[in-house]
Amino acid sequence: MRHPSLFGARAAYVSLALVVAAGAAACGPKDNDAGGSGGSGGDSTPHKGGTLTVLNSEPQSDFDPARLYTSGGGNVPSLVFRTLTTRNRENGAAGAEVVPDLATDTGRPSKNATVWTYTLKAGLKYEDGTPITAADIKYGIERSFAPELSGGAPYLRDWLTGAADYQGPYKDKKGLSAIETPDDRTIVFHLNKPEGEFPYLATQTQFAPVPEAKDTGTEYEQHPVSSGPYQVVKNENDGEHLVLERNPHWSADTDAERKAYPDTIEVKSGLDASVINQRLSASQGADAAAVTTDTNLGPAELAKVTGDKELAARVGTGHFGYTNYIAFNPKVKPFDNAKVRQAIAYAVDRSSVINAAGGSALAEPATTFLPAQKSFGHTPYDPFPAGDTGNAAKAKALLKEAGYPDGLTVTLTHDNAQNFRTSPEIATAIQDALKKAGITVELKGLEDNTYSDTVQNVKTEPGFFLAAWGADWPSGGPFLAPIFDGRQIVEDGANYNSAQLDDASVNNEIDAINKLTDLDAAAARWGALDKKIGARALTVPLFHPVYKRLVGKDIRNVVISDWTGVLDISQVAVK
């Protein structure tokens, strides 16, 4: 995905921890009482008050709405930054819907979805009591174009008319003519092409209002002006230690999504994952009212937790829209031969891959590129059905047809990072399975940064490597277009279209779906396109991750949606 984490950028190869940090897409909790206490005994009804502690591995760095790359506004960021739209804060599939936030609706399209108009709710205020205006949202977007505030999602530069070369308000005071603010409560966006999913984009933090008079440039992250239920009172070591307290001018009357139960939220980062899970498990002192927004249970920890009834009741389960897969570069032999790619698809033993990824509790087998959630338009299909353990005989037959009756030797490039996604364990499982089909796989492990640089560069991209992709929002668009739209092939930069597919029929269908403002109709079309592309064996989907996270024993109101896949911090109570 782009960020991830939750996330964000097209960090298609970022660590799993990052991917889940920002919030992306998920299923409701399956082994705890969804929306319930998360603890045991006592009054499970959520109440206002108390301090919520957040224990994280990664710091909440670049805490500036212009610089954050999130899905649905992120988790901790969405406590401070409200946006035109936001994710529906509900369990399960309902949570994959986009709903109004600062705006009165999710946007009114016209001119074939190239113009979008929003009206702000009445009575919106910042933490200092001054009113939030449409001009503030326009300015917040414009400052996200400033080179010194880079890092956010790239869509606005691509979508807004005349925005491709804009350098932000510090260098160009004229601003973006593609954004109009005819009055304090109206904002109009002019796009250079139809984008029916603009309401999803409007959940990104770049749509948070920023008062120009309070903008301190690169220092703004130290004390961004809050439009949400909490304000920043402390930001140490670039987000390693954050303290949030109530924004006295936030009103629940204008915000139906955020519950804002705790009085204070303290975020402590830079912790080892095992330490976080130990502290949540023990739930001593302040840790009894603690959660994590970026740390999963690992296989060993999960085995221990599963055997403890009290701990098991404090585990939330979610599915972020994420796919781990084998990528092919058909410009490299022998992967230019479709039958070789098909043979590999038949030979893969997904059961062994699942075990390598931590077991069936942490990974689910995938035969579709789109994640198995309705909002993505998931359409079940398996173009190369080989069961759970692969079909070596079918693979050998295809290799013979391809001109390799005695098998062949190939190199599989993987990441040396122990991330259970693109790491040695997964590569070894594939190596063992393909050996049964007469394919000798030589493994080539690269260090994390080198790996990303190598596989994302069209000049150095190998023919056969492990990859992953996560959702910027729960739809097929940001899943299929970056990977299969020929116009998104990047010759001199980070390229994610590993097959370098540039097919007019695929490109045209992407354009046709983007015109749709009926998101259910669009989802069906994305699913059909996924099936069409899948038959070409340009990738081999392996598995979709499952997220398992502990919460402290005093945590109440656990909500996990099909958008983020992780606990929604805006819903949590500690009393």
N, C-alpha and C positions, 0 to 999 in steps of 0.2 A: 504494500500500500504505500501511499505516499507517506505520509509521515510516520506513522504511526504512532500510535498509540494514543493510540489512541490518540488517535493517534495522530497520524499525520502523514508526512510526506510520502512521496512514492517510495518510501523506504521499503522496497520490496524485499530487501535482504537484511532488515534491521533485526535486532535480537527480539525474541519472543516477549521478553519482559517489557521492552519499549512498546511493542505493538499493543500490548494490553493496557499500558499505562494511560493512554489518552482516552480510550473508550471507543469501541467501534461497533460491534453488533453481536447479538447473543440470544440465547434461549433463557427462559426463566429457570429459577432454581429447581432442580429435580430431586435433590435429596435434603432439602430443608423446607420449612413451611414458608412458601413464597409470601413476602410481605409480612411475615410474622416476626417473632422476637429475635431469632438468631441466638437465643440463649435458653436457659432452662429455669423454670420456676418463676414465681412472682408475677407481677403485673406486666403483661406483654404489650399493653397499649402504649404507643409512642407518646412521649410528653416533651414539651419544650424545656430547655435548660441543659446545663452540664457542659463538659468539654469533650470533644471528639479528638482522638489522636490518630494520625495517619502515619503508618510505618512503611517507608518505601526504600527501594534500592536506588532508583534514579532520582536525582533532584528535579524539582519543577523549574527548570532553567528557562531563561528568556521569558519571564512572566510579563509579557507585553502582548496585547491582543494582535498587534501587527506581525509578531514574530512566531507565534504559536501555530503549529500544524496539528490540528485536532480532527476528530470525527465527532460531529454533533456538539461541538463546543468544548469537548474534553470533559474531564471529571472535576478536578480541583478548579481549573479555570472558569467553569460555568457557574461557580459560586460567586464570582466577582464580576464576570463579563456576561451581560445579557446581550442577545443578538436579535435580529429581526424575526427569525424563526428558531425553533429548537426541537430537540427530540422529545417525543412523548415519554414521560417518566412512568412507564407501566411495565409490569412483568411480561415476558414473552413477546409474541408477535405484535401485540398492540404497541409495544415500545419501539417498533421499527417505523412508526409513522412520524411524519414531520408535522409540527403544530405551531401556532403563533406564539411569539414571545413578546418582544417590544411592539410588534405590529398587531393589528386587529385581526389579520388573517394571514394565510400563507403566501399571499401575493396574487395580484390580478394580471394575468397575461393578456397581451394583445399583439396584433401584427405577427401572427404565426409564432408566438412565444419569443419574439425578439425584443419586446418591451414589457417590463414588469413594474407594477406600481404597488407601493405599500403605504399604509396610513398608520402612524404611531398611535398607541393608546393614549388617552388623556391622563394627566397626573403623574407622568414618569419623572423621577428625580434621581440625581446623583447623590453620593454620600454627603455632600455639603449642602444639599437642599436645593441646588439650582436645577432648573428644568432640563430634561434631555430633549434635544431637537433633532430634526432630520439633517440639519447641517452638520451636526456632530457625528452622525453616522457616515455621511459623505466624507468628512475630514478623516475619520478613523480608517476608512478604506483607502483614501489617498495616501496617507502616511505609510501604509503597508507596502507601497511601491518604492519607498525610499531604500536605496541600496544598503544603508547602515541598519535598516530594520528588516532585512530579508529573513526568510525562513518559513513564511506562511505558505498556504496552498497557492499554486500558480494559476488557478482557473480564471481569476479576475483579469489578469493580464491578457489571457487568451480570449476571454469572452466579451469584455467591454469594448465598445466601438472606440477605436483610436487610442487604445491604452497600451499597445505593445511596447512603445518606447518611452512611456511616461516615467519620470524619475522621482516622483513624490513632491509634496508641497514645500520642502525645504529648498529645492532647486527650481521648482516651477510653481509659482504662486497662483497661476491661472486655474489649476486643478483639472479635473476630468470633466469634459463636456458631456460624457456619456452618462453622468449622474446628475439629475436635476432635483432641486428642492424648491418647488414653487411656494411652499409655506413651511411653517415650523413642524408640521406633522405629516408632510407628504414627501416621499422620495421615489424617484423614477429612474429605472435603469434601462439603458439602450444597449442591446447586444448585437454583435456582428453576425450572429447566426442563431437559429432557434435552439433554445435550451429549456425543455420542459421540466428539467430537474433543478431549475434555479432555486426553488424553495429549500432543497437540500443544501445547496451551497451557502445559503443565507444563514445556516446554523454555525458556520465557521466564525472564529473569534475576530476575523478581520471586519465583520459586520457589527462589532461592538462600538458604541459611541465613545468618542474621545473629545473632550472640550479643548479647542485649540489653545485657549489661554492657559491651560494647565499642562500642555504638552512639554515635556522636558527632554524629548529626543531619546537617546540611548539610555538615559537615566530614568525614564518613565516607569520601567519595570520595578523600580524600588518602591514606588507608591502609585500604581495606576489608580485612576479615579473610578470608584466602583459604581456600577449600575445594577449590581446584583444584591443578594441578601447579606453578603459579607464584604468587609473592607480589609485591605492589607495593613496591618499595624507593625509587621516585622518581616523583612526579607533578608536573610543572611546567606552569604556564600552562594550567590546566584541560585536561589531557590532551594538550597539544601535544608534550610530551616525557615518555614513560613508560619506566621501566626495570623489568623483571620478572626475578626470580631464582627459583631452585628453592624450592619449599615442601618442607622436609625431612620433613614428616609426611604428605605425599601418598603414597599407595601405589597402584602399578599393579595390585595384586591386587584393588582395589575399583573400578578404572576401566579398562574394556576399550576405551574409545574414544580417549582422548588418548595419543599416543605420547610427547610431552614429550622430544624428542631434545636440543635446545639447552640449555646451562647457563643462558644469559642471553638475554633478548629485549629489544631496545631499539627503541622506536617513536618516530620523528621525523616530525612533521607540520608543516603550514603551508607545504608545498613546492608549487611550480608543477608542474602535470601534465607539461609538457614536460621539466622538469628531472628529475623522477622517472624518466621513460622513458629519458632520456639517461644517467642514472647507472646504471640497470639494464642498459642496452645495453653501456656501457663496462665495467661490472663491475670497477672498479679498487678495490684495498684492501678495506675492509669491505663495499663495495657488491657484491662477488662473492658474499657470503652474505646478499643482501638480497631482499626481496619487497615487494609493495604489496598492501594489502587494499582499496584504493578507487580505483585509477587505471587506466583502460583505455588501450589503444592507440587513437589516432585514425586516420582514413583515411590521412593522409599518412605517419604513423609506420608504419602497418601495411604500406603499400606498400614502404617501405624495408626493413622487417624481412623481408618475404616474399622479397626478393631476396637475402637473406643466409642461407645454409644453417645456420650456427651459431646465429644469432639465432632463426631460425624454429624450431629445435629447443627453444628456451627459451620458447615461447609456449604458454600454457595456454588452452583454449577452454571456455567454459561458457555455460549458458542459465539465467538466473534467471527464475522465474515472473513474467513481466511482460508487459503488453499495452499498446500505444500505439493510441489509437483516436480516432475522431470522436465527439463527444457531441452529442446533440440535446436540446433542451428543448421537448417537444411543446406546451407552453403558449404558445409564441411562434410566431406565423404567419411563414412558411407551413409550419413544421415540425410543426404539428398535423395536417397531411395526410400520411398514411402513404405515399402514392405519391410525394410530394416526397422523403421520406427514402429510399425505395427507389431513386428516380432517382439520387440522390447516391451510393448504394451501388454502383449499376451504373457510374456515370461515373468513379469513382476509379481512377486508374492506379497500382497498387501498385508497379510497377517503378520509376516515377519517384520515388515516396515512399521506396522502399528506397535509391535513389541519393542522395536528399537526407539520409537517415539515416546515410550513410557507405559504402553499398555492401552487396552480398550477404554479405560476410564479417562485417559488423557488425549485420545486420538480416535477419530472415526474414519473408516475407509472412504475414499472419494473416487468416483468414476466420472464425475462432472467437474468442469472447471469452476462453475458458479457454486458457491456454498449452498448447503441444503436448507435454505430458509426461503419462505414464500416471497419476502420482499425483494429478493434478488431475481425472482422469476425462475427459481430452480425447477428444471424439468428433468426428472430421472431418466437417465440413459446410460448405456455402456456399450460403446461401439466395438469393443474388443473383449467380450465377456470371457473371463478366465477363472471365475470363482475367486475364493478368498486366497488361494495359494498359488495361482498362476497356472498356465497351460503350456508346459514345455514342449509337448508334441506339436501343438499348433504353431508355436514360435519357430521350431526347427523347420516345419514345412514352409513357412513364409521365408525363412532365410534361404532355403533351397531355391524357391522361386526368384529370390533376389539375386541369385548367383553365388551364394555362399553355402554350398552343400556340406562343407566341412566346418562350418561355423566361422567366427571372426573374432578379432581382438579389438576392443575399443577402450578409450580412456574416459572415466567419469570424474569430473572436477567437482570438488566439494569444499565446504568451509571447515577449517580446523576448530572453530569455536564449538564448544559443547552446548549447542542450543536445541538439540533434539528436533531440528528441522532440516537444515542443510549440512548437518555435521557428519563426522565419521561413522557413527552408529547407523544412520540411515543409508549412507553409501555402502557400507559393508553388507547390509541386508539385501540391497539391490545386486551387489556383486555375487552373493551366494545364489540368489534366485536365477540370475541370468546364466550362471555356469551350467545349470541343469539343462539349459536350452542350447548349449554349445557356444555361448558367448563369453569369452574371457574378458573380464573387466579389470583394467588397471586403474587404481585409484590415485588421484592427484589432489592432495589437500593443500589449500592456500590459507594464509593468515587472513583474518577477518577483513581488514581494509583492502588488502591486495585482491582478495576474492571478489569483493564488490566491484572494485575498479576493473577487474578482468572481465567478469561476465556481463557487465553493463556497457562495455565498449565494443562497438561493431567491428573494430579492427583487431581486437584480441579475444572476442567471444569464442569459447570452445564449442565443439559440436554437441556435447552431451554433459549436462551439469544439473545440479539441484537448485531449485528456486522456490520462492514463495511470494504470495501477493495478498494484501489485506485491503479492506474497503475503506474509502474515504467517507462513504455513506452507504446505507443498505440498499443498493440498487445494482443492477447488472452493468450500468453505464461505466462507472469508474472501475469496474472489474474487467470488462472485456475490451474497452477502447484502448487503454494504455498498452495492452498486451497484443492486440490483433489489428488495430487501425494502422494502415500503412502510412498515414500522414503523421503519425506520432513516432515514426522511426527517427532517432536522433543520431546523426552521423558524427557529430563532434560534441559529445556529452553523454549523460546517463541515458542509455537506451533500455527500454523494458520489453520491446517487441522482439523477443529473442529469435523467433522464427523469421523475422524481417518480412512478415507477410504484408503484401500490398495488393489486395484483391479488391477490385472495384465493387463487386457485389457485396462484400463485407463492409467496405467503407460507406457505400450508399445506404445499406440497411442501418448502420449506426446513425447516419444523418436522419433517416426517416424516423427512427425511434426517438431521437432527441427532440423532434418536433412535437411529440405527444405530451400533453399536460395531464392526461389521464394516466396516473402512475401504475394502476393495475393493468391497464392495456399495455403499457410500456414493459412491465415486468414479463408478461407473456411473450412479448417479442424478443426480449433479451434471452429468455430461456430457449426459444426456438433457434436463435442465432448461436447460442452456446452449443447446442446439439449439432448444428451444421458445421461449425468449426471443429468440434471434437472428432468428427469422423475423419479429419485429415491427419490425425496423429501428430500434431505439432507440439503437443505436450502430453504427458502422462500424469493425470491427477493421482496423488498418492493418499493424502488424508487431510481432514479438517481437524484442527486442534480443539480440545475441550479444556475449559478453564475451571480449575478447582481452587477456591480461596477460603481461607479461614477468617472468621471474625471473632472479636473478643466476646466474652460471655455476657456482657451487658449491652450488646448491640441490639437494637430493635429496628424493625421495618426494613428488612432486606429486600431490595428491588433489583432484579437483573433482567435487562431487556434484550430483545433481539437486535438492538442497535449497538450496544456496547459490549455485551457478553460479560460484564463485570458489575459488581455492586455499584449502584448509583449513589454517590456520596450526598447528593442533594436531598435524598429521602431518609437518610439514616437518623435515628434518635438514639440517645444513650441513657434515657431514663424511662 
